[in-house]
Amino acid sequence: MKIALLGAGWFGREAHLRNLMGMDDVEVVAVSSRSEESLAASRKLVGPDLKCSTRWEEVVAMDGIDAVIIALTNDQHHAAAMAALRAGKHVMCEKPLGLNLQQCDEVIGLANESGKILQIGHEMRFQALYGEMKSRIDRGDIGGLQLMWCREFRGPMRPGWRSSDAYTGGTILEKNIHHIDLFNWMMNCAPVRVSAQGGANVLTDREGLDNAQVLIEYDGGRRASLELCLFAPKGGDCDIGVCGDAGRIDTKNQALELTYHPFDDGSVETVKIPDEGDDANFTDSSGRVDRGIGPELRHFIDCVRTGASPLNDGPSARLAVAVCLAAQESIKRRQSVEMDEFTS
C-alpha cells in the first residue's frame, strides 16, 4: 500500500513516519512540509526516492497513492481531507476532524459518497491499557458505569502553532479531545450537558487556556469530569478512572497500571497492561510515551484492505468535537451548555 504523509513536521515524522517505516507491507512514497529542514529529515528517514513538496496540495494530486495521513495544523484538516477524498484517496486524519461541526459534516458526507475509509487520530482507543478498561466495563466488572474522570497535570505543549487558537481551535479541542473521545467511548451513551471553567493563570505569554475543569453529563445522570493543568511539568501521570455500582477501575497512563476494586468482596487487583512494540512509541513534548499511534495506523491499513469501518470513525470524531466546542463555549459564557445546541 502506497501512503503519503501530509505534514512531515516534528509530530508527523516522529509519530507517524517512524511507525509507518516499521511496517513491511506499506511504502511511504511522498511527504509534504512547509519546512525544507523537515523534508530533508524525512528523506533521510525514508530514502532518496521519497517525493517531497512544500505544498500538501501537490502531494494529494499525485498518482499512485492509495491513502494519506494528515498531520497538518488543525485549521488545515478539513481542506486536506476533502481534497484527498475527492482525489480518490483513503484518509487517516489527525484529530480534530474539523474546527466546527459543519467541517466535520462535510468530510463525513464526502467520505460516505466516495466509499473511502475515513479514520480520525484518536489513538487512546488503541492503547492496551484503555482497551482493557473498556473490556472490563463492557463485561460488567464494575456494574453500571456511573462516573468517569481524567486528571492530567503536565507541562506546556510544544511552542509554535499549538499556542494559537486560530490554528488549533482552542486548548480543549487541541489537547483534551483525546480524553473526551475516551469518555464518549467508555460511556457509550449520549452527552446531554457540559459545564466548564478555565483560564490562563500562569502561561500568560501564549494564547489558550493553561487550566480547565470540565463536567459532562450523559444520559441517565452519568457524569465524566476532566481536570487539566499545563503548568505542572513534574510529578504527574495521567490518571483516568471509572466507577460503577459494583466496582471501580483506576489507571495510570505512563505506569501502564490498572487497579480493579470490586465492591462485593473488598479485594484489590493491580495489573500491568503493557503494549507491544514499546521501542517504536512516540514521546510527546512533556516526555511521556504515547503508545496508541502504531496500533492506530495498523488498524487504518487493515480497514483500507478489508473495507471494515474504523473504530474511530467520522461520527464518533464529530461527537468528540461537539463536546469540546460545548466545553469551550461554557467557559466563554460562564454557564452550562446543552449539547442539543451542538449535536442537532
TAFENMO-V41307 format. One record per helix or strand of 3 or more residues. SS is the DSSP state (h for helix, s for strand). FROM is the first residue (numbers start at 0). TO is the last residue. Records with the same first field share a line. If there is no record, write none. Layout:
SS: FROM-TO, FROM-TO
This chain:
s: 1-5, 26-31, 50-52, 66-69, 89-93, 117-120, 144-152, 190-198, 210-217, 222-228, 237-243, 246-251, 256-261, 268-271
h: 9-20, 35-45, 55-59, 73-85, 100-113, 122-125, 127-137, 160-162, 164-167, 170-186, 218-220, 277-279, 292-305, 313-332, 339-342
